[in-house]
Amino acid sequence: MISVEKAVQIILDSINVLDPVTMPILGARGRILAEDIISTENIPTFDIATTTGYAINSADIAEASPNKPVQIELISELAAGQRWTEPLKANQAVRVNAGGQIPQNTDCILSEEHAVRQSSKMLLVYRNCVSGDYVRRAGEDIASGSLVLPKGKRLNAPDIGMLSEINVTEVKCFRQPRVSFLASGKDAASGGAQADSANGSSMRYALYSQLAEYGAEPIDLGIAGDSRQDIQTKIIEGLDHDMLVSTVGQSMDDFAHVKKMLEQLGMDIKFWKVAIKPAKPFIFGICGNIPIFGLMGHPSAFYIVMEEFIRPALMKMMGNPVVKRLEVKALLTRDIRSENGVTSFMRGVITITENGFSVTPELKRLNSVKAFSTANGLIVIPANSGYISAGSKVTVQIIADPEINNLS
């Protein structure tokens, strides 16, 4: 058997990043950029006032003081949104509102309380100001020609707003993988309770939703039962997509049957025995250039394979430079133990406390479907580490938002 780390590396080495597609920015949230975004605009596009006051050249009032005011000509008052297109001359000022463009040849905003109007056209200024006071420079936020968003960035809502701000309406993003999935095996064919829990509607709904949550486009090939012809036909159909995931029931005979069929269809099996619990056995291979995952229908095994192997593969296909879940150290609240020779993944509930993260192991039966609904983390338990007592720090993968204790 190979290690979990080795298996993940084999998968990532076998996966290619999908081609980029051009899409409107409103459809790009959550997608991975396939190009650097360089601004062709200055943001702001001109120097603007950050407070209401007098736009003035700081050199003209450098000597101003309460005992020695400087006289300045007030040549205009700009209404909101109005622009002044002519450069100001020496010893001239314009009153502007916060957010308004300041005229050329001015470099600061003098607050109104530091000047007194002698008339509608003249000011007495009682204080100097420094160049840049209350001014937001053109290009201060985003400069024309600067890198705004790098290739590999996962676009969020503020990114979309910024793209609109610099007049970008379309971007290139890596394509969404189309992932077909198939349920087969005697359990599925029987239509009994086992089928309902393992390969019937619950498994297919969970698989569909999980693939969609990862960012893929799920394609349900349906249930093939244990008919060789049906399984083969659906597998061939699945090879028209970017990835194929095949699940069988909890019978090793069904697993061996599908494994043999995949080999006969030309799949190059990269591995099928990994030192992991739960999850084994499962198959990973390539047919043509299509990655194929074959796994048992046991709920826990199915979920762990999805998280530890299929999700990283999809992240790479979508151009995401970060393929693994965030891992943190958390305080263990109950005793647990490792397994000999295998890395174990145990469901847990992660909580944020005043002292950091804590995690409570989920000790429900491994075939519990409900347990994965309440878990928000996976405790990574190294092989052969024996008993791990409560109060120890363990590595935990965050798979959903942690709970928050009352921190007040």
Secondary structure by P-SEA (a helix, b strand, c coil): cccaaaaaaaaaaaccccbbbbbcccccccccccbbbbbcccccccbbbccccccccccccccccccbbbbbbbcccccccccccccccccbbbbbcccccccccccccccccccccccccbbbbcccccccccccccccccccccccccccccccaaaaaaaaaacccccccccccbbbbbbbccccccccccccccccaaaaaaaaaaaaaacccccccccccccaaaaaaaaaaaccccbbbbbbcccaaaaaaaaaaaaaaccccccccccccccccbbbbbcccbbbbbbcccaaaaaaaacccaaaaaaaaacccccccbbbbbbbcbbbbbbccbbbbbbbbbbbccccbbbbbbccccccaaaaaaccbbbbbccccccccccbbbbbbbccbbbbcccc
